């Protein structure tokens, strides 16, 4: 759902399931959100990440760690002005946490 999206959520692994539900919930409210779920982290899908970095001003990277992948994304797209939702306490990120972060950062 990135074709018409205004906000791009990047999430991988189990977080991508919560992010997908968050995107569906946001779209039901009229927010044009989309999800990029990389299949592999290393090697990084640098070509696709560069395209996303050029297309989207509003991006949220969701990770169950301390931001290691968002650092890789920043190096690939040559910018770090995107939002991050990080959690490293052994508990999953919920769709509502992702939606709340989108609301907090982008006022939707």
N, CA and C atoms as an extended XYZ file, in Angstrom:
324
Properties=species:S:1:pos:R:3:atomname:S:1:resname:S:1:resid:I:1 pbc="F F F"
N         0.818       -1.200        0.000 N   UNK     1
C         0.000        0.000        0.000 CA  UNK     1
C         0.862        1.265        0.000 C   UNK     1
N         1.980        1.206       -0.677 N   UNK     2
C         2.850        2.376       -0.740 CA  UNK     2
C         2.553        3.288       -1.930 C   UNK     2
N         1.816        2.783       -2.898 N   UNK     3
C         1.600        3.565       -4.119 CA  UNK     3
C         0.959        4.921       -3.859 C   UNK     3
N        -0.068        4.971       -3.014 N   UNK     4
C        -0.743        6.238       -2.739 CA  UNK     4
C        -0.473        6.755       -1.324 C   UNK     4
N         0.474        6.135       -0.636 N   UNK     5
C         0.730        6.485        0.771 CA  UNK     5
C         1.432        7.834        0.908 C   UNK     5
N         1.164        8.487        2.025 N   UNK     6
C         1.844        9.716        2.400 CA  UNK     6
C         2.800        9.470        3.560 C   UNK     6
N         2.553        8.401        4.308 N   UNK     7
C         3.394        8.013        5.444 CA  UNK     7
C         3.860        6.586        5.200 C   UNK     7
N         5.170        6.357        5.331 N   UNK     8
C         5.728        5.022        5.137 CA  UNK     8
C         6.202        4.477        6.483 C   UNK     8
N         5.720        3.308        6.821 N   UNK     9
C         6.188        2.594        8.000 CA  UNK     9
C         7.126        1.499        7.510 C   UNK     9
N         8.306        1.432        8.093 N   UNK    10
C         9.265        0.381        7.768 CA  UNK    10
C         9.371       -0.520        8.993 C   UNK    10
N         9.105       -1.802        8.799 N   UNK    11
C         9.166       -2.761        9.904 CA  UNK    11
C         9.529       -4.124        9.337 C   UNK    11
N        10.220       -4.917       10.135 N   UNK    12
C        10.620       -6.243        9.701 CA  UNK    12
C        10.308       -7.262       10.788 C   UNK    12
N        10.316       -8.514       10.398 N   UNK    13
C        10.079       -9.581       11.356 CA  UNK    13
C         8.689       -9.514       11.958 C   UNK    13
N         8.605       -9.868       13.231 N   UNK    14
C         7.301       -9.913       13.895 CA  UNK    14
C         6.658       -8.532       14.013 C   UNK    14
N         7.438       -7.488       14.046 N   UNK    15
C         6.895       -6.130       14.134 CA  UNK    15
C         6.088       -5.792       12.882 C   UNK    15
N         6.438       -6.389       11.762 N   UNK    16
C         5.728       -6.109       10.514 CA  UNK    16
C         4.259       -6.514       10.594 C   UNK    16
N         3.950       -7.532       11.376 N   UNK    17
C         2.542       -7.924       11.540 CA  UNK    17
C         1.751       -6.835       12.253 C   UNK    17
N         2.324       -6.284       13.305 N   UNK    18
C         1.668       -5.176       14.013 CA  UNK    18
C         1.591       -3.943       13.119 C   UNK    18
N         2.651       -3.695       12.358 N   UNK    19
C         2.668       -2.537       11.468 CA  UNK    19
C         1.613       -2.673       10.375 C   UNK    19
N         1.439       -3.881        9.851 N   UNK    20
C         0.419       -4.096        8.824 CA  UNK    20
C        -0.970       -3.802        9.381 C   UNK    20
N        -1.243       -4.265       10.593 N   UNK    21
C        -2.543       -3.986       11.205 CA  UNK    21
C        -2.701       -2.494       11.479 C   UNK    21
N        -1.626       -1.837       11.903 N   UNK    22
C        -1.679       -0.393       12.133 CA  UNK    22
C        -2.002        0.344       10.837 C   UNK    22
N        -1.387       -0.078        9.731 N   UNK    23
C        -1.664        0.535        8.427 CA  UNK    23
C        -3.140        0.357        8.067 C   UNK    23
N        -3.669       -0.848        8.253 N   UNK    24
C        -5.085       -1.090        7.952 CA  UNK    24
C        -5.988       -0.220        8.823 C   UNK    24
N        -5.662       -0.095       10.105 N   UNK    25
C        -6.447        0.743       11.021 CA  UNK    25
C        -6.370        2.214       10.614 C   UNK    25
N        -5.167        2.677       10.279 N   UNK    26
C        -4.989        4.076        9.873 CA  UNK    26
C        -5.747        4.362        8.579 C   UNK    26
N        -5.682        3.455        7.632 N   UNK    27
C        -6.393        3.634        6.364 CA  UNK    27
C        -7.904        3.667        6.579 C   UNK    27
N        -8.388        2.879        7.543 N   UNK    28
C        -9.822        2.900        7.849 CA  UNK    28
C       -10.242        4.263        8.380 C   UNK    28
N        -9.298        5.004        8.948 N   UNK    29
C        -9.564        6.359        9.454 CA  UNK    29
C        -9.229        7.429        8.423 C   UNK    29
N        -8.844        7.022        7.216 N   UNK    30
C        -8.554        7.987        6.159 CA  UNK    30
C        -7.116        8.446        6.086 C   UNK    30
N        -6.218        7.846        6.853 N   UNK    31
C        -4.801        8.209        6.827 CA  UNK    31
C        -4.116        7.345        5.784 C   UNK    31
N        -3.428        7.976        4.856 N   UNK    32
C        -2.761        7.239        3.784 CA  UNK    32
C        -1.381        6.757        4.257 C   UNK    32
N        -1.398        5.618        4.935 N   UNK    33
C        -0.173        4.997        5.433 CA  UNK    33
C         0.114        3.755        4.612 C   UNK    33
N         1.388        3.401        4.530 N   UNK    34
C         1.799        2.201        3.828 CA  UNK    34
C         2.940        1.536        4.575 C   UNK    34
N         3.215        0.293        4.220 N   UNK    35
C         4.232       -0.504        4.913 CA  UNK    35
C         5.267       -1.012        3.925 C   UNK    35
N         6.536       -0.848        4.293 N   UNK    36
C         7.618       -1.535        3.602 CA  UNK    36
C         8.195       -2.547        4.572 C   UNK    36
N         8.130       -3.810        4.175 N   UNK    37
C         8.640       -4.909        5.000 CA  UNK    37
C         9.804       -5.560        4.258 C   UNK    37
N        11.041       -5.238        4.655 N   UNK    38
C        12.166       -5.895        3.990 CA  UNK    38
C        12.193       -7.382        4.339 C   UNK    38
N        12.496       -8.199        3.357 N   UNK    39
C        12.590       -9.638        3.579 CA  UNK    39
C        13.950       -9.986        4.175 C   UNK    39
N        14.987       -9.344        3.671 N   UNK    40
C        16.331       -9.545        4.226 CA  UNK    40
C        16.852       -8.214        4.748 C   UNK    40
N        17.598       -8.268        5.823 N   UNK    41
C        18.208       -7.054        6.368 CA  UNK    41
C        19.639       -6.904        5.876 C   UNK    41
N        20.329       -8.004        5.754 N   UNK    42
C        21.706       -8.007        5.265 CA  UNK    42
C        21.843       -9.134        4.260 C   UNK    42
N        22.044       -8.876        2.998 N   UNK    43
C        22.291       -7.539        2.490 CA  UNK    43
C        21.026       -6.692        2.503 C   UNK    43
N        21.220       -5.429        2.740 N   UNK    44
C        20.111       -4.493        2.826 CA  UNK    44
C        19.491       -4.268        1.442 C   UNK    44
N        18.174       -4.112        1.385 N   UNK    45
C        17.529       -3.789        0.100 CA  UNK    45
C        17.742       -2.309       -0.224 C   UNK    45
N        18.993       -1.943       -0.457 N   UNK    46
C        19.365       -0.536       -0.563 CA  UNK    46
C        18.665        0.194       -1.702 C   UNK    46
N        18.463       -0.471       -2.833 N   UNK    47
C        17.796        0.199       -3.968 CA  UNK    47
C        16.377        0.621       -3.577 C   UNK    47
N        15.623       -0.282       -2.972 N   UNK    48
C        14.246        0.027       -2.561 CA  UNK    48
C        14.238        1.073       -1.445 C   UNK    48
N        15.158        0.965       -0.498 N   UNK    49
C        15.223        1.953        0.589 CA  UNK    49
C        15.524        3.345        0.043 C   UNK    49
N        16.405        3.436       -0.941 N   UNK    50
C        16.702        4.741       -1.545 CA  UNK    50
C        15.460        5.318       -2.219 C   UNK    50
N        14.693        4.478       -2.907 N   UNK    51
C        13.451        4.934       -3.536 CA  UNK    51
C        12.474        5.450       -2.480 C   UNK    51
N        12.363        4.730       -1.382 N   UNK    52
C        11.465        5.140       -0.293 CA  UNK    52
C        11.944        6.451        0.309 C   UNK    52
N        13.241        6.576        0.528 N   UNK    53
C        13.801        7.803        1.086 CA  UNK    53
C        13.569        9.019        0.213 C   UNK    53
N        13.545        8.812       -1.100 N   UNK    54
C        13.284        9.910       -2.035 CA  UNK    54
C        11.800       10.258       -2.115 C   UNK    54
N        10.949        9.256       -1.964 N   UNK    55
C         9.510        9.466       -2.150 CA  UNK    55
C         8.822       10.023       -0.907 C   UNK    55
N         9.238        9.581        0.276 N   UNK    56
C         8.488        9.897        1.494 CA  UNK    56
C         9.235       10.878        2.394 C   UNK    56
N         8.518       11.923        2.791 N   UNK    57
C         9.037       12.828        3.810 CA  UNK    57
C         8.676       12.323        5.201 C   UNK    57
N         7.555       11.623        5.296 N   UNK    58
C         7.070       11.105        6.575 CA  UNK    58
C         7.328        9.604        6.628 C   UNK    58
N         8.254        9.222        7.508 N   UNK    59
C         8.602        7.806        7.649 CA  UNK    59
C         8.736        7.453        9.129 C   UNK    59
N         8.346        6.232        9.447 N   UNK    60
C         8.486        5.702       10.804 CA  UNK    60
C         9.124        4.330       10.704 C   UNK    60
N        10.256        4.159       11.373 N   UNK    61
C        10.926        2.862       11.435 CA  UNK    61
C        10.610        2.250       12.794 C   UNK    61
N        10.054        1.049       12.786 N   UNK    62
C         9.666        0.343       14.008 CA  UNK    62
C        10.597       -0.842       14.198 C   UNK    62
N        11.183       -0.938       15.398 N   UNK    63
C        12.145       -2.011       15.668 CA  UNK    63
C        12.009       -2.526       17.091 C   UNK    63
N        12.267       -3.810       17.253 N   UNK    64
C        12.370       -4.402       18.589 CA  UNK    64
C        13.845       -4.499       18.963 C   UNK    64
N        14.500       -3.368       18.987 N   UNK    65
C        15.881       -3.254       19.444 CA  UNK    65
C        16.173       -1.774       19.681 C   UNK    65
N        17.422       -1.414       19.745 N   UNK    66
C        17.781       -0.047       20.101 CA  UNK    66
C        18.100        0.844       18.904 C   UNK    66
N        17.645        0.469       17.726 N   UNK    67
C        17.791        1.335       16.568 CA  UNK    67
C        18.891        0.956       15.605 C   UNK    67
N        19.383       -0.255       15.692 N   UNK    68
C        20.452       -0.666       14.803 CA  UNK    68
C        20.025       -0.610       13.330 C   UNK    68
N        18.825       -1.071       13.018 N   UNK    69
C        18.402       -1.064       11.618 CA  UNK    69
C        18.093        0.346       11.138 C   UNK    69
N        17.550        1.187       11.977 N   UNK    70
C        17.294        2.557       11.539 CA  UNK    70
C        18.609        3.275       11.231 C   UNK    70
N        19.674        2.897       11.905 N   UNK    71
C        20.994        3.434       11.570 CA  UNK    71
C        21.438        3.016       10.183 C   UNK    71
N        21.180        1.769        9.841 N   UNK    72
C        21.497        1.280        8.499 CA  UNK    72
C        20.651        1.992        7.441 C   UNK    72
N        19.389        2.226        7.769 N   UNK    73
C        18.513        2.940        6.835 CA  UNK    73
C        19.024        4.358        6.615 C   UNK    73
N        19.403        5.029        7.688 N   UNK    74
C        19.918        6.395        7.578 CA  UNK    74
C        21.161        6.441        6.692 C   UNK    74
N        22.043        5.469        6.830 N   UNK    75
C        23.244        5.426        5.987 CA  UNK    75
C        22.885        5.185        4.520 C   UNK    75
N        21.869        4.395        4.284 N   UNK    76
C        21.478        4.058        2.912 CA  UNK    76
C        20.771        5.218        2.221 C   UNK    76
N        19.830        5.874        2.920 N   UNK    77
C        19.050        6.933        2.273 CA  UNK    77
C        19.677        8.314        2.446 C   UNK    77
N        20.783        8.365        3.186 N   UNK    78
C        21.548        9.593        3.386 CA  UNK    78
C        20.750       10.695        4.077 C   UNK    78
N        19.930       10.288        5.021 N   UNK    79
C        19.202       11.243        5.866 CA  UNK    79
C        18.756       10.520        7.132 C   UNK    79
N        18.541       11.299        8.161 N   UNK    80
C        18.095       10.689        9.420 CA  UNK    80
C        16.938       11.463       10.040 C   UNK    80
N        16.167       12.144        9.205 N   UNK    81
C        15.057       12.955        9.695 CA  UNK    81
C        13.743       12.176        9.703 C   UNK    81
N        13.829       10.892        9.939 N   UNK    82
C        12.621       10.072       10.054 CA  UNK    82
C        12.413        9.700       11.521 C   UNK    82
N        11.208        9.299       11.817 N   UNK    83
C        10.853        8.943       13.197 CA  UNK    83
C        11.184        7.483       13.464 C   UNK    83
N        11.382        7.184       14.744 N   UNK    84
C        11.697        5.824       15.164 CA  UNK    84
C        10.789        5.423       16.319 C   UNK    84
N        10.385        4.184       16.313 N   UNK    85
C         9.662        3.594       17.436 CA  UNK    85
C        10.449        2.348       17.835 C   UNK    85
N        11.144        2.455       18.948 N   UNK    86
C        12.046        1.396       19.393 CA  UNK    86
C        11.553        0.802       20.702 C   UNK    86
N        11.741       -0.490       20.834 N   UNK    87
C        11.372       -1.175       22.069 CA  UNK    87
C        12.336       -2.326       22.259 C   UNK    87
N        12.932       -2.411       23.416 N   UNK    88
C        13.909       -3.475       23.672 CA  UNK    88
C        13.698       -4.065       25.061 C   UNK    88
N        12.451       -4.305       25.410 N   UNK    89
C        12.166       -4.866       26.729 CA  UNK    89
C        11.600       -6.285       26.663 C   UNK    89
N        11.693       -6.900       25.488 N   UNK    90
C        11.206       -8.262       25.332 CA  UNK    90
C         9.725       -8.379       25.034 C   UNK    90
N         9.033       -7.266       24.968 N   UNK    91
C         7.595       -7.289       24.662 CA  UNK    91
C         7.376       -6.795       23.236 C   UNK    91
N         6.320       -7.264       22.592 N   UNK    92
C         6.080       -6.860       21.197 CA  UNK    92
C         5.548       -5.434       21.090 C   UNK    92
N         5.706       -4.864       19.929 N   UNK    93
C         5.060       -3.592       19.609 CA  UNK    93
C         3.641       -3.895       19.156 C   UNK    93
N         2.697       -3.151       19.640 N   UNK    94
C         1.302       -3.370       19.252 CA  UNK    94
C         0.913       -2.393       18.146 C   UNK    94
N        -0.116       -2.737       17.384 N   UNK    95
C        -0.606       -1.788       16.375 CA  UNK    95
C        -0.991       -0.442       16.990 C   UNK    95
N        -1.568       -0.466       18.174 N   UNK    96
C        -1.978        0.799       18.797 CA  UNK    96
C        -0.774        1.666       19.164 C   UNK    96
N         0.349        1.058       19.537 N   UNK    97
C         1.557        1.847       19.810 CA  UNK    97
C         2.076        2.508       18.535 C   UNK    97
N         2.019        1.782       17.447 N   UNK    98
C         2.470        2.326       16.160 CA  UNK    98
C         1.539        3.455       15.714 C   UNK    98
N         0.240        3.233       15.840 N   UNK    99
C        -0.730        4.266       15.482 CA  UNK    99
C        -0.544        5.509       16.351 C   UNK    99
N        -0.302        5.315       17.646 N   UNK   100
C        -0.102        6.449       18.551 CA  UNK   100
C         1.145        7.245       18.163 C   UNK   100
N         2.199        6.560       17.773 N   UNK   101
C         3.436        7.238       17.371 CA  UNK   101
C         3.206        8.034       16.083 C   UNK   101
N         2.465        7.466       15.137 N   UNK   102
C         2.117        8.184       13.899 CA  UNK   102
C         1.319        9.435       14.257 C   UNK   102
N         0.358        9.290       15.151 N   UNK   103
C        -0.454       10.429       15.574 CA  UNK   103
C         0.371       11.504       16.255 C   UNK   103
N         1.271       11.077       17.115 N   UNK   104
C         2.144       12.007       17.850 CA  UNK   104
C         3.064       12.760       16.897 C   UNK   104
N         3.641       12.065       15.947 N   UNK   105
C         4.641       12.670       15.056 CA  UNK   105
C         4.026       13.452       13.907 C   UNK   105
N         2.897       12.981       13.412 N   UNK   106
C         2.344       13.573       12.186 CA  UNK   106
C         0.942       14.134       12.356 C   UNK   106
N         0.438       14.152       13.580 N   UNK   107
C        -0.822       14.806       13.862 CA  UNK   107
C        -2.038       14.196       13.193 C   UNK   107
N        -2.042       12.892       13.047 N   UNK   108
C        -3.203       12.226       12.422 CA  UNK   108
C        -3.900       11.324       13.415 C   UNK   108
